């Protein structure tokens, strides 16, 4: 566990991809089986155990630390695992030094615990161990100088009673223990009178196994023991692991790259066998290290890493690209999925629906799984179709993230895939073929399949970039018809490019439609989390609304927390601090009104009705487009601007979908 | 007590004010008469009429602002009582930076101690904090949350030296405040046995020179020569935190970015600063030390000037000590941003830095 914690700690501070890769490779090359396999599972999101709930962690801390202090700390640090790691009372403290009766009670609850924060000898303050403080020369000033009408009182009269000599003595007694932990160091002189067995540092395998097999009610005791045994870094890593929030700047892809590199394999080679494997991946490590056969994949419906596009820069990119070399198609506003099918050894059809990141989401889409009667892999967009009409993303959202997939849900939100590409067919890997050829194969494949839930994404023909710009601006005019509202832009694909996993620059471009824009006024700001934990980075903004009694007021319509650079964030943060009118915990109310306030130009993709917002509307994907330092707040937009967009979107919601708060 | 603490010290726009003595303490605006706890720019500003501070603080102010930083100055000798109007004041060491002092203000048997910024941890570059019993203790709370438990500075310095040993080809650029932190890091490096030159950014030169004049041995501390930067393989270079973001720091061989600051205790903060090698070294009291200091003063009432005051005020409540936040603006910038912003003039250009 300590090696893994150390790795995560190093990774967390390492910004460079190649350096991260080196750290990972170094770890995988040196860590033993099965420890490294569990680490790989943790970093690729493939650990399955009963995750420790944040509430349980909080409960453990609050039994040891004043809950108010903990809440304030959590709010400041912005991360439960780190807060807990830092605030967890240090145990294994030496006994109280003689002559000092009171326990240290700076954590509130922990005071009564025999393992509470103890007093110890700080090596840097214990008089015998540290060099004496230099007696700094203090020249004697002119006492009783008339400058301040002061009168010197002659001899130094020590108000504190004991004089400066008091300080070292107190330091000696009261400083928090920072000596090496008793038991770990094996130095018996350190934990004076310490009789407990040495703390047991758990292995990763042990942590995973315990979480899998232990009764839920016993879990808190195990976790508390681990936290007692580990140091700050270890506690942090453990908590990240067991709460399932291991975000340390390492993608599954990078971890697989590092594993592959152990034996000179590309990440994609690992990816190809990946979905048939189980942690702790003994076979995988044996293979990459040349000690074993390539793992045979038992899964006939594999995930293939998808090919992704780059946003096009209208200013510079078009000049360099030849329209004749590209094929155009709509970019549908759904979620990118992969349909993979095949027959297992028993001849049974296996069907899988994967998200773009390789997550198996078959369980949530039984209606799509039924359509996978083929052997092959289709890359496409998941959409909701009603009476052959593509519904907006608002509608699709109501199908996503549902715990139970009920017949009613399936009926009201029928899933559909609009196919973009064909990666494999009948055991043949089509990815090396040029796009144009794959497209021809796809057309034949979909036609032969002839299933109502799977159709082709139509191509958009164009001769010049201007043609394409027109199509993008008004998809309805070039064949998209009533589905136009579900189109978020156009895709450009190089006709002769193979299907390359990842995001290669050049072959695929996306050109999104212009977002909606609204000028809103900043009303509240909240401190961010993670990287931005101490900056006021989340802004609630409002637009003007007529007041029934006359005049107008700002009403909040949304919240945005990106779209600005770090330099702009620093300026916004400063603005918030200098214009705070009220504080509510992590939230500050910012001065705003007809005469004051900061205008933010907000870009967004759509509007929905909302009962959670006072204004009755909620924006989709709002972000700060520009900061209008120049614009007076009184000139910001009115709520009518959003209601117009909303009225357009609402036509799409079918009668079956109940929209709360809808009056018309 | 016929006199209440609130009569002894009040809050004005300029900061804490003693009406009976007719002076401010660490005012953030120019005032006729100011008592200054220490030389950091958020506490010691130029432009006051008369200034009373320790000799070292006065000399620090003169180095930073020029000899004419105020109209008239008077040196306060540590431990000596000085009568000002109807009150008696006494300066006692605060352990924060060279010359830093707490100021005890007393009248009619009531004593208020303005601690300024202070710490209890070991610092070879200044006198240790002295506990002054009082009725009202005015404390900072820069690190006033229990997550701030500062580690042993020896281990932090060892991290730096280990990294230098591991990457002898890379320069190690350590961001540290030019007054106090930088010299403390130098002194700790010397105590750890590091005897190579410690290279300094130009903005730290004068203050480091002053420390040496005041009797703090810091060894060989040459200024970085702009044209020589590329040759400083394996060197330790100290610079103001702001210079780390500057192109100035990019001209060193494959630099390792480090910061010496209490803020490095929190990962997100360290990452925000772009620290690859965070050194948790603080010149402020950590949480356990704030708590024990309050207890040791025996104060029945605590006022919190700036920082994370909520937690400390709450803790005082659980200890039966009356406490209130003063929400003072201008100190440590709300306790969240790096005080470096006001502490050092920005490094304008490559040339200025060299």
Interface residues (C-beta under 8 A of the other chain):
Chain A: X12 X13 X14 X15 X65 X66 X68 X69 X70 X72 X73 X76 X77 X78 X79 X82 X83 X86 X87 X90 X104 X105 X106 X107 X108 X117 X122 X123 X124 X125 X130 X131 X133 X134 X136 X137 X138 X139 X140 X141 X142 X143 X144 X145 X147 X148 X149 X150 X151 X152 X153 X156 X157 X158 X159 X160 X161 X163 X164 X166 X167 X168 X170 X171 X174 X175 X176 X178 X236 X529 X530 X531 X532 X533 X534 X535 X577
Chain B: X23 X33 X50 X52 X54 X55 X56 X72 X73 X74 X75 X76 X77 X78 X79 X80 X81 X82 X83 X84 X85 X88 X89 X90 X92 X93 X98 X104 X106 X111 X120 X121 X122 X124 X126 X127 X128 X129 X130 X131 X132 X133 X145 X146 X147 X148 X149 X151 X152 X153 X154 X155 X191 X214 X215 X216 X265 X266 X267 X268 X269 X270 X271 X272 X274 X275 X276 X277 X278 X287 X288 X290 X291 X292 X296 X308 X310 X311 X314 X315 X318 X319 X333 X334 X336
